[in-house]
Amino acid sequence: MPNFKMSHHDNITIPHHHARLVAEIRRHDELYYTQDAPEITDAEYDALRRELEALEQAHPELITANSPTQTVGAAPARGFKKVRHSAPMLSLGNLFTPEDVQDFVDRIRRFLNMTDDAPLTFLAEPKIDGLSCALRYERGHLVQAATRGDGEEGEDITANVMTIADLPKGLPPGVPDIVEIRGEIYMRKDDFATLNERQAAQGKQIFANPRNAAAGSVRQLDATITAQRPLHFFAYGMVGLSAYQTHDAMLSTLKSYGFALAQPQRLCASVQAMQEYYETVQTLRATLPYDIDGVVYKVNDLALQARLGFVSRAPRWAAAHKYPAEKAITAVTAIDIQVGRTGTLTPVARLAPVNVGGVIVSNVTLHNEDEIARKDVRVGDTVVVQRAGDVIPQVVEVLHDKRPPDARPYEFPDVCPVCGSQAVREEGEVARRCTGGLICPAQAVERLRHFVSRLAFDIEGMGEKIIQEFWDEGLVRSPADIFRLEEKNKNLLNPLQRREGWGEKSVANLFAAIAARRVISLDRFIYALGIRQVGEATAKRLAAHYGTWDAFKSSVASSDDLIAIEDIGPSVAGDIIAFFAEKHNQDVLADLESQLSIQPYERQSRSDHVLSGKTVVFTGTLEKMGRAEAKALAERLGAKVAGSVSAKTDYVVAGADSGSKLKKAQELGVRVLSEDAWLEIAKA
């Protein structure tokens, strides 16, 4: 793990280091969750996430800076109808050590203001390595199945799920009119081996592991192919029902409905009991008929689950305790440099392909020049790679005794390998960046790819290769060019529909997909702009705060206004202001505005509460609930939680030992509420 002790250049180094980690994790999330084709194994995903979490714990102002700790998976794949989840379908935070488990329990107690001796029980169950799925039953009949997708919107896989033999298509009489059941689609180990034998005999794709086989089977556009695959389903919860007091009671009902549950399960009333369960299941892991990559702990009391709620990526009341990394040995065949949309030069080690825990690894990021130097990775080296968790691998060790005599230390380039511009590393920064800016094709193309990506404009039919093709031909050089493409195509000597690989239908589908995105939500639009440190979570927070594009655009010149937003720090605010101050970006935005209708942000929280739309600041120590719970409650009721007091603040909730925020509120005449008064308003 990197050492996070920084020098006096902290305020420069940390945000850019954070942004680099985020970009790397995002790319591999896309490969894993949406394409079912991870380039690399799981280990570095967890290593990078731990690195990221350490940064964010020390510097919470970075938390919304495009952090994967705040988001789930990746956007829905193309080719399936989109389904909006009735409630967020979340991922889980990861635990790796007994100390992590203790911290998880301690955080819950702090959030709930519980004493150390107050009873707190967890349901523990195996963590199946499969594909999350939500099932909607109406009047007892299965009517819809959807993948998790990005947590808010998934893929409609109803026809495919109907082919899963052991999944109940109907529920017993007397169930509520609408029931949503969530669980995991998976493939047994023996069925996986048989499927791969059949695939090999037919000269078809060999799957890397049961999880990829299950996901690939479910995402077949032809459900008859899915029907030929041996899939199964484990249920792990229900949504929106208030008839239960505990999670284990809910699971008992699911079992009575005919759903299979992952076993063994256990109620644990202490950290020691949780650790004992973890170790017990670990001894059983090899003998289980399905793959698991850890165990899951869930607060058993459903009322406490509701109070705990969730952060943007994960529930506060549940976490996954992962098993140790799996390792393999392979050789570094090359080290290449990739240039990102912000000009960052990222070294990538090309490996002799190796199977690590069921996933074929052929590439691994080396992060930056400091990391290469620290590990002294050279072309020709034999290295140990490991996977643990979900996605990304890590080079954990160089086997120096196997190093070829002619291996030379890697020299990081000081020029961009794409455009030849100088690549500079500013004082205190981790990243080395190409100075070519918009003259660098790699940066320009990456910005366009980001603009059409699934979490941004999500334009079906404009993948990486198509963007590159359009760029090379000069058809698309700016985002607005995308929306002029249909008209431009009419005047081409060789229009798209006459070209190899295209056709009338595919071209018509592309133009229809582009036309459909002329109306775009504010949060997606902000994210699509590719502003440094503004990822999906930050874009949503900005959209929720300002509500409309005009309001956001007219306020971005004010650092104070941006910093007043909860979790937006000076570094993020600086990057936003710098983006809007650049003349080229102003021209791009004006061009886009002429082509688009940017819709106001639709809040997921309540709009009928007295606090809806109000700006609230919390200060001092609250006694009846933790500060984090109070903020979460305010946001659920539609309020904006700010980090500082201004004339735009509606309420300041002052607990014990309130300081400068209370004083400023009094000076500005902002209404100050006691904790009791705040709770009265919140309960209204």
Order of alpha helices (4+ residues) and beta strands (2+ residues): alpha-alpha-beta-beta-alpha-beta-beta-beta-beta-alpha-beta-alpha-alpha-alpha-beta-alpha-beta-alpha-beta-alpha-beta-beta-beta-beta-alpha-beta-beta-beta-beta-alpha-alpha-alpha-alpha-alpha-beta-alpha-alpha-alpha-alpha-alpha-alpha-beta-beta-alpha-beta-beta-alpha-beta-alpha
